[in-house]
Amino acid sequence: MALLLFVLLLVLFILGVPIAFSLGLASAVTVWHGDLMPMLIVAQQFIASVNSFPLMAIPFFILAGYLMQSGGISRRLVDFSNTLVGHMTGGLAMVAILTSLFFAAISGSGAATTAAIGSILIPAMVAKGYASDYAAANQAASGALGVIIPPSIPLILYAIAADVSVGDMFVAGVLPGLMLAMTLVMYAWFYARRYHHGGEAKSSPGEILAAGRKALLAIFMPLIILGGIYGGIFTPTEAAVVAVAYSFVVGTLVYREIRWRDLPGIFQEAAVMTAVVLSIIGAAGLYGRILQSLRVPSMISDFVIGAIDSPLVFILLVNLLLLIAGMFIEAAAAILIFVPILLPIAVSFGFDPIHLGIIMVVNLAMGMFTPPVGLNLFVASQIARVGVARLTWSILPFVALVLINLLLISVLPSLSTWLPTLR
């Protein structure tokens, strides 16, 4: 039955069936063919997988991202970042990275970060002489910060699947996210030096202060959200509601860039994206339930523990597995499928669950800008009007940079576990 479950899923992926339907159909057919449980359990488990209070944070963070994208927050962050680093060699590329870092700390979504910032900066970079494929690749990779820097939807999902604190996972993502951002900034500088992309005129202190004042409400937002979570004022789910209320008030009453007639369209887009994500979560939960009933995680665990005696070899194999999986499977589904399998083995080798979570999320973040199903890659490709095939070659240096960071995160657990110990 386990073989049927895996083969069906693989065949459906190859046929191009959407991920949620692939997981659901493979699960339902396996249950029916093997008479594993009453078919009614299929529907019940699907609903049970999304019937979770912490998961309520996901639709609210998605809605907050769309409100910020429409409310002028992203443009003000771009302007402020430009006054800080726009004068440096490769300044515009650095602005894309720095602004994505700010926006990621608000929206929690890689695709939202890529769309909101890329729609402004990719055309600006092309106008300044940057190659369109490099501009798109830089933004696609920078957008991945949205799932590493807290708050992050994949970090929430991992915390639920692994039964660890969402707050601890958020704190754990800070250092790896900042480290990755600095690596991207360094590459932007080297690329600009090689291809002679200078910066713009240096902003005066007055211009920096003026741009900072305009972006102040946008900059305060992650401080309020994350400070509230870490200070124990509200839970991550409540923080997501605060993010929606804050972005709504700022966009409609302060910046006045969201008109009342725009709201139905914003709510519709957020609802569609929420339905897609939660459908994947529900189907992945069902798939995981069948894996558990077939004892697949325990069989794999026994085999791996018997065949591998080195924690280093194990974690390298985990990275290889997740790297391949991230290229084909959406992050939410991958987390819910692989956590029950990998977590018990990792714990037996002495790995902290939080450390494993950061390794998983960074791997799956890389999958967001690698073909064939990298969502950030497709968003950036559409904005830059560059074919995905051409963009694939330009993204390779960014993949190499993230791999270097990933190896450091894998062998230096303190990068992930030090900050949570300070809470």
C-alpha positions as a printed Julia matrix, in Angstrom:
423×3 Matrix{Float64}:
   0.0    0.0     0.0
   2.86   2.39    0.79
   4.3    1.81   -2.69
   0.9    2.55   -4.27
   0.67   5.78   -2.23
   4.09   7.01   -3.39
   3.73   5.9    -7.02
   0.3    7.5    -7.42
   1.59  10.78   -6.02
   4.61  10.74   -8.34
   2.47   9.97  -11.4
   0.03  12.78  -10.57
   2.92  15.23  -10.11
   4.36  14.23  -13.49
   0.94  14.73  -15.11
   0.85  18.27  -13.73
  -2.1   17.77  -11.39
  -2.19  20.55   -8.73
  -0.46  19.6    -5.48
  -3.58  19.56   -3.29
  -5.46  17.33   -5.75
  -2.43  15.06   -6.18
  -2.13  14.5    -2.43
  -5.88  14.05   -1.99
  -6.36  11.67   -4.93
  -3.34   9.52   -4.02
  -4.61   9.29   -0.44
  -8.22   8.52   -1.37
  -7.31   5.84   -3.92
  -4.92   4.17   -1.46
  -7.58   4.14    1.28
 -10.19   2.73   -1.1
  -7.92   0.1    -2.7
  -6.39  -1.09    0.57
  -9.58  -0.76    2.62
  -7.45   0.98    5.26
 -10.3    2.9     6.86
 -13.87   4.04    6.07
 -13.89   6.53    3.19
 -15.71   8.98    5.47
 -12.4    9.34    7.36
 -10.86  10.91    4.24
 -13.15  13.94    4.48
 -12.93  14.06    8.27
  -9.13  14.01    8.28
  -8.99  16.73    5.61
 -11.09  19.01    7.82
  -9.23  18.01   11.0
  -5.91  18.96    9.4
  -6.97  22.6     9.04
  -9.02  22.75   12.25
  -6.26  24.38   14.27
  -6.17  27.7    16.12
  -2.52  28.46   15.2
  -3.35  27.88   11.51
  -5.76  30.82   11.68
  -2.66  33.02   11.48
  -2.18  32.0     7.84
  -5.25  33.67    6.25
  -4.69  36.8     8.32
  -1.02  37.13    7.35
  -1.98  36.55    3.71
  -4.62  39.29    3.92
  -2.14  41.61    5.65
   0.3   41.04    2.79
  -2.27  42.01    0.16
  -3.34  45.08    2.15
   0.28  46.23    2.44
   0.9   45.59   -1.23
  -2.06  47.82   -2.12
  -1.64  50.4     0.64
   1.63  52.02   -0.35
   3.69  50.38    2.38
   5.99  48.55   -0.04
   6.74  51.74   -2.04
   7.64  53.69    1.09
   9.94  50.9     2.23
  11.64  50.98   -1.18
  12.14  54.75   -0.96
  13.59  54.53    2.54
  15.92  51.64    1.65
  17.09  53.58   -1.4
  18.17  56.55    0.74
  20.21  54.15    2.92
  22.07  52.03    0.34
  21.07  53.36   -3.09
  24.34  55.28   -3.47
  26.51  52.18   -3.06
  27.88  50.06   -5.9
  24.99  47.77   -6.78
  22.73  49.99   -4.71
  19.45  49.19   -6.46
  20.01  45.45   -6.13
  20.77  46.01   -2.44
  17.6   48.06   -2.11
  15.62  45.07   -3.43
  17.23  42.82   -0.82
  16.89  45.25    2.08
  13.29  46.12    1.25
  12.42  42.44    0.93
  13.92  41.94    4.38
  11.62  44.65    5.82
   8.58  43.43    3.91
   9.25  39.79    4.83
   9.1   40.77    8.49
   5.54  41.94    7.89
   3.91  39.65    5.31
   5.42  36.22    6.09
   5.04  35.19    2.44
   7.76  34.77   -0.16
   5.44  35.2    -3.14
   3.85  38.34   -1.65
   7.3   39.82   -1.0
   8.46  39.06   -4.54
   5.33  40.56   -6.1
   5.1   43.67   -3.91
   8.78  44.66   -4.11
   9.55  43.24   -7.55
   6.77  45.19   -9.25
   8.59  48.38   -8.2
  12.28  47.44   -8.3
  12.63  45.05  -11.24
  11.55  47.74  -13.77
  13.71  50.3   -11.91
  16.78  48.04  -12.1
  16.23  47.37  -15.81
  15.89  51.11  -16.44
  19.27  51.62  -14.73
  20.98  49.15  -17.07
  20.78  45.9   -15.1
  20.1   42.78  -17.15
  16.43  41.9   -16.81
  17.2   38.26  -15.96
  19.58  39.29  -13.15
  17.03  41.78  -11.77
  14.34  39.08  -11.73
  16.67  36.47  -10.22
  17.81  38.88   -7.5
  14.21  39.63   -6.54
  13.12  35.98   -6.67
  15.93  35.0    -4.29
  15.34  38.04   -2.04
  11.65  37.17   -1.84
  12.6   33.86   -0.23
  13.52  35.85    2.88
   9.76  36.04    3.4
   9.64  32.43    4.63
  12.76  32.63    6.82
  12.41  36.02    8.52
   9.53  35.91   11.04
   6.6   35.96   10.92
   6.59  33.13    8.41
   3.82  30.8     7.3
   6.17  27.77    6.86
   7.61  28.39   10.34
   4.07  28.32   11.75
   3.34  25.06    9.92
   6.56  23.44   11.13
   5.86  24.49   14.72
   2.41  22.87   14.54
   3.68  19.69   12.86
   6.64  19.31   15.25
   4.74  20.44   18.35
   7.2   23.2    19.22
   6.63  26.84   20.13
   5.73  29.11   17.23
   7.48  31.95   19.06
  10.68  29.89   19.35
  10.58  29.1    15.64
  10.1   32.79   14.83
  13.1   33.78   16.95
  15.19  30.97   15.46
  14.63  32.32   11.93
  16.14  35.74   12.65
  19.89  34.98   12.49
  19.71  32.64    9.45
  17.51  35.17    7.65
  19.88  38.07    8.35
  22.87  35.94    7.37
  21.27  35.04    4.05
  20.36  38.68    3.41
  23.97  39.78    4.01
  25.21  37.1     1.63
  22.86  38.37   -1.09
  24.03  41.95   -0.46
  27.68  40.89   -0.87
  26.87  39.15   -4.15
  24.99  42.23   -5.38
  28.13  44.3    -4.73
  30.41  41.85   -6.56
  28.0   41.6    -9.5
  27.73  45.39   -9.76
  31.52  45.78   -9.65
  31.92  43.25  -12.43
  29.3   44.79  -14.71
  29.96  48.43  -13.7
  26.63  49.26  -12.09
  27.25  52.31   -9.93
  24.97  53.74   -7.32
  22.78  56.81   -7.39
  23.56  60.15   -5.77
  24.09  59.85   -2.05
  21.11  60.98   -0.01
  21.57  63.78    2.47
  20.72  63.24    6.15
  17.62  65.35    5.58
  16.47  63.14    2.7
  17.06  60.02    4.78
  15.03  61.47    7.64
  12.23  62.54    5.28
  12.02  59.07    3.7
  12.25  57.52    7.16
   9.32  59.61    8.4
   7.19  58.55    5.44
   8.08  54.88    6.02
   7.91  55.1     9.82
   4.53  53.39   10.14
   5.7   50.6     7.81
   8.93  50.16    9.8
   7.06  50.09   13.11
   4.76  47.3    11.94
   7.19  44.37   12.33
   8.41  45.85   15.62
   4.85  45.91   16.95
   4.01  42.42   15.68
   7.21  40.65   16.7
   7.61  42.68   19.89
   4.08  41.73   20.89
   4.75  38.05   20.27
   8.1   37.91   22.02
   6.88  40.15   24.85
   3.97  37.81   25.55
   1.37  40.47   24.76
  -0.37  38.36   22.11
  -0.02  35.0    20.39
   1.21  34.61   16.78
  -2.39  34.09   15.67
  -3.5   37.27   17.42
  -0.45  39.02   15.94
  -1.73  38.16   12.47
  -5.04  39.87   13.28
  -3.11  42.9    14.57
  -1.16  42.94   11.27
  -4.43  43.05    9.3
  -5.91  45.81   11.45
  -2.69  47.85   11.32
  -2.21  47.54    7.55
  -5.9   48.32    6.96
  -5.81  51.5     9.07
  -2.5   52.65    7.59
  -3.53  51.92    4.0
  -7.03  53.45    4.18
  -6.86  56.24    6.76
  -3.21  57.32    6.92
  -1.65  56.74    3.48
  -5.13  56.74    1.86
  -3.99  54.56   -1.03
  -6.62  51.87   -0.46
 -10.04  53.06   -1.53
 -13.16  51.42   -0.19
 -14.03  50.1    -3.64
 -10.63  48.33   -3.73
 -11.4   46.21   -0.67
 -13.6   43.54   -2.34
 -10.83  42.79   -4.85
  -8.17  42.63   -2.1
 -10.35  40.32    0.01
 -11.04  38.12   -3.01
  -7.34  37.73   -3.84
  -6.53  36.92   -0.21
  -9.39  34.42   -0.04
  -8.23  32.6    -3.18
  -4.65  32.37   -1.92
  -5.87  31.19    1.5
  -8.02  28.51   -0.13
  -5.02  27.26   -2.12
  -2.74  27.1     0.93
  -5.31  25.49    3.24
  -6.3   22.95    0.58
  -2.67  21.87    0.39
  -2.46  21.69    4.19
  -5.64  19.63    4.43
  -4.58  17.19    1.7
  -1.07  16.91    3.14
  -2.52  16.16    6.58
  -4.58  13.35    5.07
  -1.53  12.01    3.25
   0.46  12.11    6.49
  -2.31  10.26    8.36
  -2.15   7.42    5.84
   1.66   7.33    6.07
   1.3    6.95    9.83
  -1.31   4.2     9.5
   1.01   2.28    7.16
   3.89   2.79    9.66
   6.05   4.35    6.94
   7.76   6.89    9.25
   8.77   4.23   11.78
  10.01   1.87    9.05
  12.11   4.61    7.46
  13.36   5.65   10.9
  14.44   2.1    11.79
  16.19   1.69    8.44
  18.04   5.02    8.59
  19.14   4.57   12.2
  20.4    1.07   11.35
  22.17   2.13    8.15
  23.65   5.48    9.21
  25.71   6.03   12.34
  26.88   9.6    11.68
  24.73  12.66   12.46
  26.68  14.61    9.82
  25.88  12.08    7.09
  22.25  12.08    8.19
  21.86  15.86    8.03
  23.58  16.0     4.63
  21.13  13.38    3.33
  18.25  15.37    4.81
  19.42  18.46    2.97
  19.67  16.52   -0.29
  16.18  15.07    0.18
  14.63  18.43    1.0
  16.49  20.19   -1.81
  15.0   17.77   -4.34
  11.57  17.8    -2.69
  11.51  21.62   -2.62
  11.98  21.7    -6.39
   8.73  19.79   -6.91
   6.54  20.16   -3.81
   5.06  23.31   -2.3
   6.58  24.2     1.09
   3.42  23.64    3.14
   2.91  20.13    1.75
   6.59  19.22    2.11
   6.64  20.25    5.78
   3.54  18.27    6.68
   4.76  15.2     4.78
   8.38  15.1     5.92
   8.24  16.3     9.53
   6.63  13.06   10.85
   9.29  11.07    9.0
  12.42  13.11    9.7
  11.82  14.52   13.18
  12.01  11.24   15.17
  15.22  10.26   13.35
  16.76  13.71   13.87
  15.94  13.63   17.59
  17.52  10.16   17.88
  20.72  11.62   16.4
  20.65  14.45   18.93
  19.35  17.29   16.72
  17.19  19.97   18.28
  13.71  20.09   16.66
  14.08  23.86   16.21
  17.41  23.36   14.39
  15.79  20.8    12.07
  12.92  23.22   11.44
  15.22  26.0    10.26
  17.1   23.55    8.02
  13.8   22.46    6.49
  12.47  25.98    5.98
  15.7   27.28    4.39
  15.73  24.29    2.03
  12.12  24.86    1.07
  12.72  28.6     0.72
  15.31  27.75   -1.9
  12.67  25.65   -3.63
  10.64  28.84   -4.07
  13.11  30.15   -6.65
  14.22  26.93   -8.32
  12.43  25.29  -11.25
  10.16  23.57  -12.06
   7.6   24.84   -9.5
   9.39  27.77   -7.81
   6.58  30.29   -7.25
   8.91  33.28   -6.75
  10.63  32.43  -10.02
   7.34  32.57  -11.93
   6.25  35.81  -10.24
   9.59  37.53  -11.0
   9.59  36.12  -14.53
   6.17  37.59  -15.2
   7.14  41.03  -13.86
  10.44  41.13  -15.81
   8.93  39.54  -18.94
  11.78  37.04  -19.03
  11.26  33.37  -19.87
  11.63  30.95  -16.98
  14.13  28.88  -18.98
  16.42  31.9   -19.39
  15.89  32.92  -15.78
  16.91  29.45  -14.58
  20.53  30.08  -15.59
  20.6   33.45  -13.84
  19.28  31.97  -10.6
  22.11  29.42  -10.26
  24.55  31.77   -8.41
  21.81  32.53   -5.89
  21.17  28.83   -5.39
  24.89  28.35   -4.71
  24.87  31.18   -2.14
  21.89  29.71   -0.29
  23.54  26.27   -0.32
  26.62  27.74    1.39
  24.4   29.33    4.03
  22.48  26.09    4.4
  25.65  24.09    5.09
  26.67  26.61    7.76
  23.22  26.44    9.37
  23.37  22.63    9.28
  26.77  22.26   10.98
  26.4   25.22   13.38
  23.21  24.55   15.37
  23.75  27.67   17.51
  22.78  29.84   14.53
  19.25  28.48   14.97
  19.06  27.65   18.67
  20.94  30.48   20.4
  18.27  33.2    20.23
  15.42  30.91   21.42
  17.45  30.09   24.56
  17.43  33.81   25.45
  13.61  34.01   25.6
